[in-house]
Amino acid sequence: MNVEVDVVNDEELALLHLRGQWKTKEWLLNNGMQILKKDKFICQGCGFESSPTPEHPDGLMIPINREHSAYLPVTEEGHTLCAFCFASIATNISTGFLLNDRREDKKIGYLVKIPLKQHELNLVTMLCNAIIYQEDSASQDYFEQSLVESARSFMLALKGNSSSVNNSLPFPDVSEEDYMRAVALLPNDLNEFRKKALNQYRWLPNYEAWGELGAYMAKHVLQSQVSQLLDKVKKAITVQEGS
C-alpha cells in the first residue's frame, strides 16, 4: 500500500480510530482483527511487524478501509497500518490534535521537508521511538545508552525542519494544522491541487507523545527482532549525522 501525506475527511471519527476506539465496537473489532491477522500484523505501508499479546491482541496496529471517511474497518477488506503510517494519511488530525484527552499531552506530530519517502521515514521513526522508550518497557535494555541518545538526537534533528515548513506555507500566520484542515475541505474535483499541496511534505511523529507505543514495541517487538532492526536504525542515524 502506497503511503504518502494525505488528509482524512472525518477528523473527529478518525482521531477516535487512531486512539483505538474501533476496538470498542464488536463488529468493527471483528472486521479489524480479520484484517490484522490476514496481514500477520505487518504494516502494509512501511513493513513494520508488530506482535500481538493477550493484553493487546491488535499489537497496537490499526486496521483501515481507505474508502471510509475515517478509514474505519467497516468490512473485512482492508489493510493493516502502524500508527505512524495511519497518522501520515490523516495529517489534518496528526499535526494539531492531542493523542489523548489530558491537558498535558503533546502534539502528535509535525510536517517536515526531508528527502526520505514517507514509508521510509515511518519505519525508521517507529524503530527509533521504541529504542528511546526501551527504559519504560519493563524489559531488559538491549541498546547502549549512546544509541538511545543518538536515536533521540536523530528525532530532534528531523523535528528542527518543522519550523521552516511553517514559514514556507502559502498563507501568512496560518499554522500547519490549519493548513491541512483547509486542504481537507477541498472538493474531490480538486484532487490534483490537493496532491500538489501535500506531496512536498512528510509527516514526522513527535516522539514525546508516543511513549506507550514505544515501550510496547520495545518489549514485544525489538527483543525478538533486535539484530536486523538495529542495522537499519544505525544506518539511518549515520546518514542523518553525516548530512
Backbone as numpy.savetxt, mean C-alpha at the origin, in Angstrom:
# Nx Ny Nz CAx CAy CAz Cx Cy Cz
-1.76 -8.39 -12.52 -2.60 -7.20 -12.52 -1.72 -5.96 -12.52
-2.00 -5.04 -13.43 -1.21 -3.82 -13.52 -1.62 -2.84 -12.43
-0.65 -2.39 -11.65 -0.92 -1.45 -10.56 -0.25 -0.12 -10.87
-1.06 0.89 -11.09 -0.58 2.26 -11.28 -1.42 3.18 -10.42
-0.90 4.37 -10.15 -1.64 5.33 -9.34 -3.01 5.59 -9.95
-4.04 5.45 -9.13 -5.41 5.65 -9.60 -6.25 6.16 -8.43
-7.52 6.44 -8.71 -8.46 6.90 -7.69 -9.65 5.96 -7.65
-10.36 5.96 -6.53 -11.52 5.10 -6.33 -12.76 5.98 -6.26
-13.87 5.49 -6.77 -15.08 6.32 -6.85 -15.74 6.54 -5.49
-15.90 5.47 -4.72 -16.58 5.57 -3.43 -15.54 5.65 -2.31
-15.17 6.87 -1.94 -14.08 7.07 -0.98 -14.40 6.49 0.39
-15.58 6.78 0.90 -15.93 6.36 2.26 -15.94 4.84 2.39
-16.55 4.17 1.42 -16.62 2.72 1.47 -15.25 2.08 1.23
-14.47 2.69 0.35 -13.13 2.15 0.08 -12.23 2.25 1.31
-12.38 3.32 2.08 -11.59 3.45 3.30 -11.95 2.35 4.30
-13.24 2.05 4.41 -13.67 0.95 5.28 -13.12 -0.39 4.77
-13.08 -0.54 3.46 -12.52 -1.75 2.85 -11.05 -1.89 3.22
-10.30 -0.79 3.11 -8.89 -0.80 3.46 -8.69 -1.14 4.93
-9.59 -0.70 5.78 -9.50 -0.99 7.21 -9.88 -2.43 7.56
-10.37 -3.18 6.59 -10.71 -4.57 6.83 -12.16 -4.83 7.16
-13.02 -3.82 6.93 -14.43 -3.99 7.27 -15.15 -5.00 6.37
-14.54 -5.36 5.24 -15.15 -6.37 4.37 -15.31 -7.70 5.11
-14.50 -7.91 6.14 -14.55 -9.17 6.88 -15.73 -9.24 7.85
-16.45 -8.13 8.02 -17.58 -8.11 8.96 -18.89 -8.51 8.30
-18.90 -8.62 6.99 -20.10 -9.04 6.26 -19.86 -10.45 5.71
-20.72 -11.39 6.09 -20.46 -12.79 5.78 -20.30 -13.04 4.29
-21.14 -12.44 3.46 -21.06 -12.71 2.02 -19.80 -12.12 1.42
-19.37 -10.95 1.91 -18.11 -10.38 1.43 -16.93 -11.21 1.93
-17.02 -11.67 3.17 -15.96 -12.51 3.72 -15.81 -13.80 2.92
-16.93 -14.43 2.59 -16.87 -15.67 1.81 -16.26 -15.43 0.43
-16.73 -14.38 -0.25 -16.17 -14.06 -1.56 -14.69 -13.71 -1.46
-14.38 -12.88 -0.47 -13.00 -12.42 -0.32 -12.03 -13.54 -0.03
-12.41 -14.45 0.85 -11.52 -15.55 1.18 -11.33 -16.49 -0.01
-12.36 -16.65 -0.82 -12.21 -17.45 -2.04 -11.15 -16.84 -2.96
-11.17 -15.51 -3.07 -10.19 -14.82 -3.91 -8.79 -14.97 -3.34
-8.64 -14.75 -2.04 -7.33 -14.85 -1.40 -6.75 -16.25 -1.53
-7.57 -17.26 -1.33 -7.10 -18.64 -1.43 -6.74 -19.00 -2.87
-7.53 -18.49 -3.81 -7.24 -18.74 -5.23 -5.85 -18.20 -5.59
-5.55 -17.03 -5.07 -4.26 -16.39 -5.38 -3.16 -16.81 -4.42
-3.48 -17.70 -3.48 -2.51 -18.22 -2.51 -1.88 -17.11 -1.68
-2.69 -16.07 -1.39 -2.28 -14.95 -0.55 -1.09 -14.20 -1.14
-0.98 -14.23 -2.45 0.08 -13.51 -3.17 -0.53 -12.28 -3.82
0.05 -11.12 -3.55 -0.43 -9.89 -4.16 -0.27 -9.95 -5.66
-1.35 -9.72 -6.38 -1.31 -9.77 -7.84 -0.78 -8.48 -8.45
-0.45 -7.53 -7.59 0.15 -6.29 -8.07 1.67 -6.34 -8.01
2.21 -6.56 -6.81 3.67 -6.50 -6.62 4.31 -7.85 -6.39
3.52 -8.89 -6.12 4.07 -10.22 -5.90 4.39 -10.55 -4.46
4.10 -9.64 -3.53 4.36 -9.92 -2.12 3.48 -11.08 -1.66
4.09 -12.02 -0.94 3.36 -13.21 -0.48 3.19 -13.17 1.03
1.95 -13.19 1.48 1.66 -13.20 2.90 1.37 -14.61 3.38
1.15 -14.73 4.69 0.82 -16.03 5.29 -0.36 -15.85 6.23
-1.43 -16.63 6.06 -2.58 -16.53 6.97 -2.26 -17.15 8.32
-2.95 -16.68 9.35 -2.84 -17.23 10.70 -4.25 -17.42 11.25
-4.40 -18.19 12.33 -5.74 -18.33 12.92 -6.36 -17.00 13.30
-5.55 -16.07 13.78 -6.06 -14.75 14.16 -6.39 -13.90 12.95
-5.58 -14.04 11.91 -5.78 -13.27 10.68 -5.79 -14.23 9.49
-6.90 -14.91 9.25 -6.97 -15.87 8.14 -6.83 -15.22 6.77
-6.95 -13.90 6.72 -6.76 -13.18 5.46 -5.30 -12.84 5.22
-4.43 -13.07 6.20 -3.03 -12.70 6.05 -2.83 -11.20 5.90
-3.82 -10.41 6.31 -3.83 -8.95 6.14 -3.69 -8.54 4.68
-4.17 -9.40 3.79 -4.25 -9.05 2.37 -5.68 -8.61 2.05
-5.87 -8.01 0.88 -7.16 -7.41 0.55 -7.68 -7.96 -0.77
-8.86 -8.59 -0.75 -9.47 -9.06 -2.01 -10.22 -7.91 -2.67
-10.11 -7.79 -3.97 -10.77 -6.67 -4.65 -11.51 -7.14 -5.90
-12.52 -6.38 -6.25 -13.17 -6.46 -7.56 -13.04 -5.07 -8.16
-12.23 -4.95 -9.18 -11.91 -3.62 -9.74 -13.14 -2.94 -10.33
-14.18 -3.70 -10.64 -15.37 -3.12 -11.24 -16.27 -2.45 -10.21
-16.09 -2.76 -8.94 -16.93 -2.16 -7.89 -16.42 -0.77 -7.54
-17.31 0.11 -7.15 -16.95 1.51 -6.89 -16.01 1.68 -5.71
-15.94 0.67 -4.83 -15.01 0.71 -3.70 -14.09 -0.51 -3.71
-14.05 -1.22 -4.84 -13.21 -2.40 -5.02 -13.61 -3.56 -4.09
-14.84 -3.57 -3.59 -15.28 -4.64 -2.71 -15.42 -5.96 -3.47
-15.16 -7.10 -2.81 -15.28 -8.41 -3.47 -16.74 -8.86 -3.53
-17.49 -8.22 -4.40 -18.93 -8.51 -4.49 -19.21 -9.83 -5.20
-18.21 -10.41 -5.84 -18.31 -11.75 -6.42 -17.03 -12.50 -6.07
-16.97 -13.77 -6.44 -15.77 -14.56 -6.20 -14.71 -14.32 -7.26
-15.04 -13.49 -8.24 -14.07 -13.13 -9.28 -13.35 -11.86 -8.85
-12.06 -11.92 -8.73 -11.32 -10.74 -8.31 -9.85 -11.03 -8.16
-9.16 -10.14 -7.47 -7.71 -10.24 -7.31 -7.32 -9.97 -5.86
-6.19 -10.52 -5.46 -5.62 -10.25 -4.15 -4.60 -9.13 -4.26
-4.69 -8.16 -3.36 -3.70 -7.09 -3.30 -3.18 -6.95 -1.88
-1.93 -6.53 -1.75 -1.43 -6.12 -0.45 -2.00 -4.73 -0.15
-1.85 -4.29 1.08 -2.42 -3.00 1.47 -1.82 -1.85 0.67
-0.54 -1.95 0.32 0.10 -0.85 -0.39 -0.36 -0.78 -1.85
-0.57 -1.92 -2.48 -1.09 -1.90 -3.85 -2.53 -1.40 -3.87
-3.32 -1.79 -2.86 -4.68 -1.26 -2.76 -4.64 0.26 -2.62
-3.80 0.75 -1.72 -3.72 2.19 -1.51 -3.28 2.93 -2.76
-2.45 2.28 -3.58 -1.95 2.91 -4.80 -3.05 3.18 -5.81
-4.08 2.34 -5.82 -5.17 2.53 -6.78 -6.36 3.23 -6.13
-6.12 3.80 -4.95 -7.17 4.56 -4.25 -6.53 5.78 -3.59
-5.77 6.54 -4.38 -4.96 7.61 -3.79 -5.78 8.79 -3.29
-7.04 8.87 -3.68 -7.86 9.94 -3.11 -8.24 9.65 -1.66
-8.02 8.42 -1.17 -8.16 8.16 0.26 -6.80 7.94 0.92
-5.82 7.47 0.17 -4.55 7.08 0.78 -3.54 8.22 0.86
-3.93 9.43 0.49 -3.05 10.58 0.65 -3.57 11.57 1.69
-4.77 11.32 2.21 -5.29 12.31 3.14 -6.07 11.77 4.32
-6.68 10.60 4.17 -7.50 10.07 5.25 -6.64 9.35 6.28
-7.14 9.25 7.50 -6.45 8.52 8.55 -6.77 7.04 8.44
-5.81 6.22 8.84 -5.98 4.78 8.75 -7.00 4.27 9.76
-7.02 4.88 10.93 -7.99 4.53 11.97 -8.70 5.79 12.43
-9.54 5.67 13.44 -10.34 6.80 13.89 -9.67 7.62 14.99
-8.60 7.12 15.56 -7.98 7.82 16.68 -7.26 9.07 16.19
-7.34 10.12 16.96 -6.84 11.42 16.54 -5.34 11.41 16.29
-4.60 10.56 17.01 -3.15 10.60 16.91 -2.61 9.86 15.68
-3.46 9.24 14.90 -2.99 8.47 13.75 -2.39 9.36 12.67
-1.59 8.73 11.83 -0.82 9.44 10.80 -1.51 9.36 9.44
-1.01 10.21 8.53 -1.44 10.08 7.13 -1.04 8.71 6.61
-1.86 8.18 5.72 -1.58 6.86 5.17 -0.37 6.89 4.25
-0.26 7.94 3.44 0.84 7.99 2.49 0.91 9.31 1.76
1.83 9.36 0.79 2.13 10.60 0.07 2.29 10.31 -1.42
2.23 11.37 -2.20 2.59 11.29 -3.61 4.06 11.66 -3.76
4.77 10.92 -4.60 6.17 11.22 -4.87 6.42 11.06 -6.37
7.54 11.59 -6.80 7.99 11.40 -8.18 9.34 10.70 -8.14
9.36 9.42 -8.47 10.59 8.64 -8.50 10.53 7.70 -9.71
11.69 7.22 -10.19 11.72 6.41 -11.41 11.20 4.99 -11.25
11.04 4.49 -10.02 10.53 3.14 -9.84 9.09 3.03 -10.32
8.73 1.86 -10.86 7.33 1.59 -11.16 6.58 1.39 -9.86
5.26 1.61 -9.89 4.50 1.55 -8.65 4.56 0.18 -7.99
4.46 -0.90 -8.76 4.49 -2.23 -8.14 5.86 -2.53 -7.54
6.92 -2.00 -8.14 8.26 -2.19 -7.59 8.40 -1.44 -6.26
7.89 -0.22 -6.24 7.93 0.58 -5.02 7.13 -0.08 -3.90
5.98 -0.63 -4.24 5.14 -1.27 -3.23 5.83 -2.47 -2.60
6.47 -3.29 -3.43 7.15 -4.48 -2.90 8.29 -4.08 -1.97
9.11 -3.15 -2.42 10.26 -2.74 -1.61 9.81 -2.11 -0.30
8.79 -1.27 -0.35 8.35 -0.61 0.88 7.62 -1.57 1.82
6.95 -2.58 1.29 6.37 -3.61 2.15 7.47 -4.32 2.94
8.56 -4.63 2.27 9.66 -5.32 2.94 10.35 -4.40 3.94
10.58 -3.16 3.55 11.21 -2.20 4.47 10.33 -1.97 5.70
9.04 -1.88 5.49 8.12 -1.66 6.60 8.19 -2.81 7.60
8.28 -4.03 7.09 8.39 -5.19 7.98 9.71 -5.19 8.73
10.78 -4.84 8.05 12.10 -4.79 8.71 12.10 -3.75 9.82
11.52 -2.58 9.55 11.48 -1.51 10.54 10.72 -1.93 11.79
9.64 -2.68 11.60 8.77 -3.02 12.73 9.00 -4.42 13.28
10.16 -5.03 12.95 10.42 -6.36 13.48 10.48 -6.37 15.00
10.90 -5.26 15.61 10.99 -5.19 17.07 9.62 -5.24 17.72
8.57 -4.90 16.97 7.21 -4.91 17.52 6.49 -6.23 17.26
7.18 -7.18 16.66 6.51 -8.41 16.23 6.57 -9.53 17.26
7.20 -9.26 18.42 7.33 -10.27 19.47 8.01 -11.54 18.95
8.94 -11.34 18.03 9.66 -12.48 17.46 11.15 -12.15 17.45
11.94 -13.13 17.06 13.37 -12.93 17.00 13.72 -11.85 15.98
14.68 -10.98 16.32 15.14 -9.97 15.38 16.08 -10.63 14.37
15.64 -10.68 13.12 16.41 -11.33 12.08 17.41 -10.38 11.41
17.21 -9.09 11.60 18.02 -8.13 10.87 18.85 -7.27 11.82
20.08 -7.02 11.43 20.94 -6.16 12.23 20.35 -4.76 12.30
20.67 -4.06 13.38 20.13 -2.72 13.58 20.54 -1.79 12.45
21.72 -2.03 11.88 22.17 -1.17 10.78 21.25 -1.27 9.58
20.72 -2.47 9.31 19.79 -2.63 8.19 18.45 -1.99 8.51
18.02 -2.10 9.77 16.78 -1.45 10.18 16.89 0.05 9.97
18.01 0.63 10.38 18.20 2.07 10.20 18.30 2.43 8.72
18.91 1.57 7.92 18.99 1.83 6.48 17.60 1.80 5.85
16.77 0.85 6.28 15.40 0.77 5.75 14.62 2.02 6.13
14.78 2.48 7.37 14.09 3.69 7.81 14.59 4.91 7.03
15.89 5.01 6.85 16.46 6.14 6.10 15.99 6.12 4.65
15.90 4.93 4.08 15.41 4.77 2.71 13.99 5.31 2.58
13.13 4.95 3.52 11.74 5.41 3.48 11.66 6.93 3.67
12.46 7.46 4.58 12.45 8.90 4.82 12.99 9.67 3.61
13.99 9.09 2.94 14.54 9.74 1.74 13.49 9.82 0.64
12.73 8.76 0.47 11.65 8.77 -0.53 10.57 9.77 -0.14
10.26 9.84 1.15 9.24 10.77 1.63 9.64 12.21 1.33
10.95 12.48 1.30 11.42 13.83 1.02 10.98 14.35 -0.33
10.63 13.44 -1.25 10.16 13.86 -2.57 8.75 14.41 -2.54
8.01 14.16 -1.46 6.60 14.56 -1.43 6.42 16.07 -1.41
7.37 16.80 -0.80 7.23 18.25 -0.75 7.31 18.87 -2.13
8.16 18.32 -3.00 8.27 18.85 -4.35 7.02 18.58 -5.17
6.31 17.48 -4.85 5.06 17.18 -5.55 4.02 18.23 -5.23
3.87 18.56 -3.95 2.90 19.58 -3.56 3.19 20.91 -4.24
4.46 21.24 -4.39 4.83 22.51 -5.02 4.62 22.49 -6.53
4.52 21.29 -7.12 4.40 21.20 -8.58 2.97 20.95 -9.06
2.02 20.85 -8.13 0.63 20.63 -8.54 0.14 21.80 -9.38
-0.73 21.55 -10.35 -1.14 22.60 -11.30 -1.96 23.72 -10.70
-2.44 23.55 -9.47 -3.25 24.59 -8.85 -2.57 25.05 -7.56
-2.40 26.37 -7.38 -1.74 26.86 -6.17 -2.59 26.62 -4.93
-1.90 26.37 -3.82 -2.56 26.22 -2.51 -3.53 25.04 -2.47
-3.29 24.02 -3.29 -4.12 22.81 -3.28 -3.25 21.65 -2.78
-3.73 20.94 -1.78 -2.98 19.81 -1.24 -3.08 18.61 -2.18
-2.20 17.64 -1.98 -2.21 16.46 -2.85 -3.50 15.67 -2.68
-4.03 15.60 -1.45 -5.27 14.85 -1.25 -6.45 15.53 -1.92
-6.49 16.87 -1.86 -7.58 17.59 -2.53 -7.47 17.46 -4.04
-6.24 17.46 -4.54 -6.03 17.30 -5.97 -6.52 15.93 -6.43
-6.20 14.88 -5.67 -6.63 13.54 -6.04 -8.14 13.39 -5.95
-8.75 14.03 -4.98 -10.21 13.97 -4.88 -10.85 14.67 -6.07
-10.23 15.76 -6.52 -10.75 16.46 -7.69 -10.63 15.59 -8.94
-9.50 14.91 -9.08 -9.30 14.02 -10.22 -10.35 12.90 -10.21
-10.70 12.42 -9.02 -11.69 11.34 -8.91 -13.07 11.77 -9.37
-13.33 13.07 -9.37 -14.64 13.58 -9.77 -14.78 13.74 -11.28
-13.68 13.56 -12.00 -13.74 13.71 -13.46 -14.65 12.64 -14.05
-15.49 12.99 -15.01 -16.37 11.99 -15.64 -15.57 10.97 -16.45
-16.19 9.84 -16.72 -15.50 8.74 -17.40 -14.99 9.11 -18.78
-15.68 10.04 -19.45 -15.24 10.40 -20.80 -13.95 11.23 -20.79
-13.45 11.55 -19.60 -12.18 12.26 -19.48 -11.09 11.35 -18.90
-11.23 10.05 -19.15 -10.29 9.08 -18.60 -8.86 9.33 -19.06
-8.69 9.76 -20.31 -7.34 10.01 -20.82 -6.69 11.16 -20.07
-7.47 12.20 -19.78 -6.94 13.32 -19.00 -6.60 12.86 -17.59
-7.45 12.00 -17.04 -7.20 11.48 -15.69 -5.89 10.70 -15.65
-5.69 9.82 -16.63 -4.46 9.04 -16.67 -3.23 9.93 -16.77
-3.33 10.97 -17.59 -2.21 11.90 -17.75 -1.91 12.62 -16.44
-2.97 12.95 -15.71 -2.80 13.65 -14.44 -2.17 12.76 -13.38
-2.43 11.45 -13.47 -1.99 10.53 -12.42 -0.67 9.83 -12.71
-0.39 9.56 -13.97 0.73 8.69 -14.32 2.10 9.24 -13.93
2.18 10.54 -13.71 3.48 11.13 -13.36 3.86 10.88 -11.90
2.91 10.38 -11.10 3.14 10.22 -9.67 3.27 8.75 -9.26
3.86 8.56 -8.09 3.86 7.28 -7.41 3.32 7.52 -6.00
2.69 6.47 -5.45 2.21 6.57 -4.07 3.21 5.92 -3.15
3.52 6.61 -2.04 4.49 6.12 -1.06 3.82 5.99 0.30
3.90 4.83 0.96 3.30 4.70 2.29 4.08 5.49 3.33
3.38 6.05 4.28 4.00 6.65 5.45 4.20 5.53 6.47
5.43 5.05 6.59 5.65 3.84 7.40 5.20 4.02 8.85
5.15 5.25 9.34 4.74 5.49 10.72 3.28 5.11 10.96
2.50 4.99 9.89 1.08 4.65 10.02 0.81 3.16 9.84
1.86 2.38 9.54 1.65 0.98 9.18 2.37 0.03 10.12
2.43 0.37 11.40 3.15 -0.46 12.36 2.55 -1.84 12.55
1.23 -1.93 12.65 0.58 -3.22 12.86 0.83 -4.15 11.68
0.73 -3.61 10.47 0.99 -4.41 9.28 2.44 -4.86 9.25
3.36 -3.94 9.54 4.78 -4.28 9.52 5.14 -5.35 10.51
4.60 -5.26 11.73 4.90 -6.25 12.76 4.37 -7.63 12.37
3.18 -7.65 11.76 2.60 -8.93 11.33 3.47 -9.57 10.26
3.85 -8.78 9.26 4.64 -9.33 8.17 6.03 -9.74 8.64
6.59 -9.02 9.61 7.89 -9.40 10.15 7.83 -10.76 10.81
6.76 -11.00 11.56 6.64 -12.25 12.32 6.24 -13.43 11.45
5.29 -13.22 10.54 4.69 -14.36 9.84 5.17 -14.53 8.39
5.90 -13.54 7.88 6.37 -13.65 6.50 7.89 -13.63 6.42
8.53 -12.62 7.02 9.97 -12.49 6.87 10.73 -13.66 7.47
10.23 -14.21 8.55 10.94 -15.33 9.17 11.06 -16.53 8.23
10.05 -16.71 7.38 10.06 -17.87 6.48 10.68 -17.56 5.12
10.85 -16.28 4.83 11.35 -15.90 3.51 12.56 -14.98 3.63
13.23 -15.01 4.76 14.20 -13.98 5.10 15.32 -13.83 4.08
15.91 -14.91 3.62 17.10 -14.79 2.79 16.81 -14.17 1.43
15.77 -14.65 0.74 15.48 -14.14 -0.59 14.96 -12.70 -0.54
14.19 -12.37 0.49 13.67 -11.02 0.61 14.78 -10.03 0.98
15.70 -10.47 1.81 16.78 -9.60 2.26 17.63 -9.13 1.09
17.89 -10.01 0.14 18.67 -9.64 -1.04 18.00 -8.52 -1.82
16.67 -8.59 -1.97 15.93 -7.56 -2.71 16.00 -6.21 -2.01
15.85 -6.22 -0.70 15.86 -4.97 0.05 17.25 -4.34 0.04
18.29 -5.14 0.25 19.65 -4.61 0.24 19.98 -3.97 -1.10
19.54 -4.60 -2.18 19.80 -4.06 -3.51 19.11 -2.72 -3.70
17.85 -2.62 -3.28 17.09 -1.38 -3.44 17.70 -0.26 -2.61
18.10 -0.57 -1.36 18.69 0.45 -0.49 20.02 0.92 -1.04
20.82 0.01 -1.59 22.11 0.37 -2.17 21.93 1.32 -3.35
20.94 1.04 -4.20 20.67 1.90 -5.35 20.25 3.29 -4.89
19.37 3.36 -3.88 18.90 4.65 -3.38 20.03 5.45 -2.75
20.87 4.81 -1.95 21.96 5.51 -1.28 23.02 5.97 -2.26
23.12 5.29 -3.40 24.11 5.67 -4.40 23.63 6.72 -5.36
22.33 7.06 -5.31 21.78 8.05 -6.25 21.91 9.47 -5.72
